[in-house]
Amino acid sequence: MRFDELLADPPKIHGEGNISFQLSNEVLRFIQDHLRERLRSTLETGAGLSTIVFALNHSNHICITPDETQAERITAYCNHHDISIDTLRFEIGRSEEVLPRLVLPRLDLVLIDGRHGFPTPFIDWYYTTEALKPGGLLIIDDVQLWTGHELRSFLLAEREWQLERDFGGRATAFLKVAEGSHTKSWTEQGYVTRQTSALRQRSGSFFSRARRGVELLRAKQFGTIARKFRQRR
């Protein structure tokens, strides 16, 4: 099977096997192009059409998914279409539970597309970033969601990461240019320091308004008491 044939008639993997929550064709083609060029050691959180693309290119691939049925459907599809899965390894479980116990090889590409609820995307990044080689690619899907958006915003401010490509506001690819972004103190992380400064300013503004309100209330109460005192005299 060729890549274009896969895109033309994608299998239904999710739900009850009747839907496919897949990456956009643009992102899948980006992965395909880079796999053909140089990438051979890969990992993804979540499973889907992307998993078949990795298998199609004989990548040494780790797929982490909590849904064993999805893994079985992908395996059956590959077997039916003579796509070798010899280099495909499924790890069944939630990525936030699986990743801490895995000993990962050095990776050329990481795709974060598993659970999007807080804090899973951040955990996925934290446990894969050290294994990702400098020069390797990190792809974050669903950056229109708050968790993906925050991870993207954080990496944009880190000198260890370089924006490689945006995909219409739905996914983002970064190039890892150096080690160390996950071991820094918060004071060394530009996005965290800027957000903290903004938070302090908002908090300071709130407390300033609150103090002023209390002062005005006290002044009003004092004025009322003074008037009553004068009336009694």
Phi, psi and omega in degrees: 000140177262159183302314181297326177293323178296316179293325183291331182218071184289145179286157175266113189248329189263175183063229176265024182086020182240003177220166179219108175272082188258160169301157176296155179301328180296317179291319179298321179291323175301314178297314180302314182297319181285329176294321179293329184284308192202345191275129184229348180234114192223161179211144173222146168259129191098164181218149180172212181299326178302323180300320180290324176298317177298317180294321181300331181261011176058034176287143170285096197241135174251124179244120181254117180215142178279351186257102181296330179297322176299316179299320180293321179294319179296316179299315180296319179297314180297317179297319181294329183254018176056039174261119183294136175245021181298330182256011180257128182233120177267136170243112186270121180150170176289136187299326181292342176262327183282313187301318181299336182262355181275143167262107188271145171285173173291129189251146175265334182208138174234131175246118177261106183206040179261231176292136183257357178288150178295136004253021192305311181302326180289322177294317178303314179296314185300316185275350178253341188294325180289328179285334180291128182289148166303132188095352178277167184251139172242125178245127178247120178265159178060049177283359172282346174273153186303317182296313178294322179297317180293319178296318177299314181299320179298313184291329177299333182267358183262129182291344179282353183232142180234129178297123179265316182192141171255143182242077173058031178077007180249335180210157181219141176245133177242148171260128175278121183254344180200164178275163163110354186293333184272356181252001183287154166290156180299332181289346179261358183256111188304316183295319181293317181294321179293318179294323178294318178298317179296321179297317179297320179295318179294318180295316179299318179296319179297313183291328176296316178296320180296317179298317180298319178298317178297318180298317179295319179297316179297318179298319179295316179296319180296319179298319178296316179297318180297319180296317179296322180296317181294322180296322180292329179286000000 
